[in-house]
Amino acid sequence: MEYWKNNMMLPVSRPSLKQRQQLIDHLKQKNINSVFHYILLHNLEMGGKFGYKNGDFPITEQISNSLIRLPFYNDISEKDLNTILDEIKCYTLE
């Protein structure tokens, strides 16, 4: 039987772009796929056509630079969830 896997976002915020990347790198070393997700519309080509540029929305840009998307889907095991959480805790305690 064919089914659709429901992948959802479970964002985590870090204080800075540098710390976001460090956490992504840490999780990658543990074979946990995490990515940044939020590409700001005003930084895209179309935003430029409307006269927007990087720096026009500093709060939005700061938030965007701090978010990480973690693996989260309807059939993820409790063991996998605990592994992800343990690795985030491990990183934040370093």
C-alpha positions in Angstrom: 0.0 0.0 0.0 1.3 3.4 -1.0 1.2 6.2 1.5 2.5 9.8 1.8 5.1 10.6 4.4 4.1 13.8 6.2 7.3 15.8 6.8 6.8 18.8 9.1 9.0 21.5 10.3 10.2 21.5 13.8 12.2 24.8 14.0 14.8 25.4 16.7 16.3 28.9 17.2 20.0 29.6 17.9 21.3 33.0 18.9 23.3 33.6 15.7 24.0 32.4 12.2 27.4 31.1 13.4 25.8 29.1 16.2 23.1 27.8 13.9 25.8 26.5 11.5 27.7 24.9 14.4 24.6 23.0 15.6 23.9 21.9 12.0 27.5 20.6 11.8 27.3 18.9 15.1 24.1 17.1 14.2 25.5 16.2 10.8 28.5 14.4 12.5 25.9 12.4 14.3 24.1 11.5 11.1 21.1 13.8 11.9 19.9 15.8 8.9 19.1 19.4 9.8 18.9 22.4 7.5 18.1 26.0 7.5 14.9 26.7 5.7 13.8 30.2 5.7 14.9 32.1 2.6 13.6 35.6 2.9 11.5 36.9 0.1 13.0 40.4 0.0 16.4 38.8 -0.6 15.2 36.9 -3.7 15.4 38.4 -7.2 11.7 39.3 -7.0 12.3 41.3 -3.8 15.0 43.3 -5.6 12.5 44.1 -8.4 10.3 45.7 -5.7 13.3 47.7 -4.4 14.1 45.5 -1.3 17.5 44.5 -0.3 19.4 42.7 2.5 19.3 44.8 5.6 15.8 46.3 5.0 14.2 44.0 7.6 16.9 43.4 10.2 14.7 41.6 12.8 13.3 39.2 10.2 16.9 38.6 8.9 18.1 37.9 12.4 15.3 35.4 13.1 15.9 33.8 9.7 19.6 33.4 10.4 18.9 31.6 13.7 16.3 28.9 12.7 17.1 25.3 12.0 14.7 22.7 10.7 14.9 19.3 12.4 13.7 15.9 11.1 10.2 15.4 12.2 7.6 13.2 10.4 4.6 11.1 11.3 6.4 7.7 11.7 9.6 8.9 13.4 10.4 6.6 16.3 10.6 7.8 19.9 14.2 6.5 19.9 15.1 8.7 17.0 13.4 11.7 18.6 15.3 11.1 21.8 18.5 10.8 19.9 17.9 14.2 18.2 17.0 15.8 21.5 20.0 14.3 23.3 22.4 15.6 20.7 20.9 19.1 20.8 21.3 19.0 24.6 24.8 17.7 24.2 25.7 20.5 21.9 24.1 23.3 24.0 26.0 22.0 27.1 29.4 22.1 25.3 
